[in-house]
């Protein structure tokens, strides 16, 4: 990963006026799904950013069509409970690094943020969405439970009642509807979310970084408990017939026939 942003890198890292880092998910063929390649690149980038005191804020974005389609279903295998739990080691390292970061993170969302892509947007402290952005906790459609910290971040944003409906019904939410319930912080014209997010990131240039870090430390309380639970729950669900059916139906573009087993 480098500042030259070659097009074949899974995550692009750019410095904007020194104090702002921009992370761009860059696997368009996979609709920016959280592939093993993207996860490794994100882990490296987030670690590098955290160790750089000159960076005061971070923006995460995707492509104009899709922020992230979520987990890479083609890479999900029923490899036993131990294997399922181990698959979360790197993902949870990234989640903890972002939520517990001393630096504020801002998501610039255009297009779809689905499944774990939705989760990743909500790891950020601020969410700027284009008018056409769509958010969906699509996990029940493939026989899984919300992961990447969504069970922590979503209720904190919209409250338990609304979070239940979003998590259990897997109904897409548009940008304006998200703004109305506190899921999104700002809605801007399509194609301008990144510029607005960068402008917001620069507001931290004049704020004390230690104050920001300590506030974020307090707000991160509870994330570890959620991640520990989801690691075991998701590993168990990976082994179920319902997950196999949901994944197969998704890849075959048909309605799944779940049987609760």
N, C-alpha and C positions, 0 to 999 in steps of 0.2 A: 504494500500500500504506500502511495506516495502522493505528493501534492500535484503531480502531473495528471492525475485522474485518467489513466488509460482505460479505454472502453471495456476491456476484458476483465476488469476487477469487479468482484462481487459487491463490494462496498467502496464508494468513493469518499475520500476525505479531503475537504477543501477548507482552507483558512480564509476568512473574510475580514479584512481590515485588522488582522492580528488577533482580536479578542474573541471572535466567533468561529466555531468549528461547525461545518456542515457535513453530515453523514447522509449519503444517498444510497439507498438500496438499489442494486444495479444488476439484477438478473431478469431482464424483461421476458425471456423465453419461459421462465418459471413464474411470471407475474409477481416477481419479488417475494415468492414464498420463502419461508425461513429454512432454506436448504442447509445441509452441513457446511457448505462453502460460505454462505452468508453468515452463519453463526460464528465460524472461526474468524472471519474478517471483522465482524462486529466486536467480538471479544478483544481482538488486538487493538482496534481503533478506540474503543471505549477506555481501555487501559492506558493507551498513549495520551488520550485527552485528559484523563484524570491526573496524570503526572505532570501536566504542563500548566504551571501557574499563570501563564499569560492568557490562557483561554478562560473566558469568564462565563460563556454560555454555549450551548450546543443545540443545533437544529437537526432533526431527523426527518428525512423526506423519502419519497419514492419516485415513481414516474408520473407523468400527467394523467395516465389512465388508471393507475392502481398504486396505492401506497404499499400494500402487501396483501397477498391472497391467503396468508396464514401458514399453517404447517404444510410441509411437503408430503402429501399422502403417499406418493410413490416410494418414499424412503421409510415409511412406517411398517415395521414387521412385528409379528407376534413372537418375540424372542424370549419369552418367559418373564416372570416378575422382576428378577434381578436385572435382566437386560433392559426391560422397560424403564426401570428406575435409573439405570445408568445413562440412558439416553437424555435425561434431564440435567445431567451434571453441567454441561457447557451452557445450556439455555438458562438455567437458574443462576449461573455465575453472571451472565449478562444482565438478567433481570435485577439481581441485587446490586450490580455495579451502577445501573442507571438510577434505580429508586433511591439508593443510598449515596449517590454521587454528591460531592460538595458543590457541583455546578448545576444550574437550572437547565433542564431539557425542554425543548419546544418541538412539537410535532407539526409538520406542514403536510396536511393530508389532501390529496387530490384523488378522485376516483374511489375505489373500494379499499376499505380496511376490514378484512374478514378474518374470523377465527383468531389465531395468534397474532395476525396483523392488527386486529382491533386491540388485542392485549398490549401490543408494543406501543401503539399510539397512546394508550392510557398510562403507560409507564412515565410519560412525559408530564411535566408540571403545567404546561400550557398546550392547548390544541387549537391550531388555526386550520380551518377547513374551507376548501373551495365550495362553491354553491352546489356542485354536483357530487360532492363526497357522500359516501354511503358507508355505514358501520353495521356489522352484523356479528353476533356471537354464534357462529354457525356450528359449534361443537356438537349439539344434539343431532344434527343432520348426518353425522358420521359416527354416532355412538360413543362420543367422548364427553368429558367434562371440561369446562373452561380452564385454561392453564395460562402460563406466563404471567401469573399474578393478578388475573382479571377479577378473581373473587375478592381480592383486596381493594383494587383500584376503582372498580366500577361502583360498588356501594358507597365508597368514600366520595365519589363525584355526584351521584344522582340519588342516593338514599336506598335503603333496603327494598322498599316497595317497588320502585321503578327497576332496580337492578334485577329483582326476581322475574319480572316480565321479560326483560331483555335477555336474560340468561336462559330461561326455561322455554320461551317461545321462539327464539332464534329469528325474530322478525327484523328486517333491515330498517335502519333509522337514517333519514336524510339529514343533511347538515343543519337546516333550519330547525327541524324538530329536535335535533341534538342540542342546539343552542338554547332552545326553550326550557330544556330540563337540566342544563348544566353539564351535559356530556361534552360539549364543544364550547370553547371560550370566545372565539370570533369566527364569523363567516365572511368570506371575501369572494370577489368574482373568480371564476375558474381561471387557473393559470397564474394567479397572483399569491397563492398561499405561501410559497417559499419566500418571496420578497417581504411579505408582511411578517413572517416568522423571524427573518433576519433582523428586521427593524426592531421587533420586540426584544430580540436577543441583545441588541445593542443598548437597551435601557439598563442592563445590568452593569454597563461600563462605569456608571456613577454610583453604584451601590456597593456596600461593604461585603466582600466575598465571605468573610467568616460568619457574618450574620445570616447570610443565605444558607451556608453550609449547616449551621446549627438548627435553623428552622426545618431544613430538609431532613435532618437526623431525627427530629421529633415526629415529623409526618410519616416517616418510614416505619414507625412502630407497627408490628403485626404482620409485616410482609413475610417474615421467616416462617411463621406458623402456617400461613396459607400455602407457601411453596412446599413445605414438608408434607402437608396433607395431599396436595394435588399430585405430587410425585408418586405416592403410593396408589391413589385412586386412579390416575391415568394409566399407570403401569398395569393395573388389574383390568381396566377396560380395554386395553390393547389386545387382551387375550380372548375377548368375547366374540360370539357369533354376530352380535349386532354391529360391532365395529367393523368386522370383515364385510358384512352386508352393506353398511353405510359407505365404506370406502369403495367397494366394487360398484355400487349404484352411482356414486359420484363420477367415477372414471368412465362408466358406461352411459352417463347422462340420462339416468332414469330415476324414478321414485323408489326409495328403499322400502323394503318390507321387513320391518323390525318385529322380532318375536319375544323380546325381553329375555334373551339368553346369550 
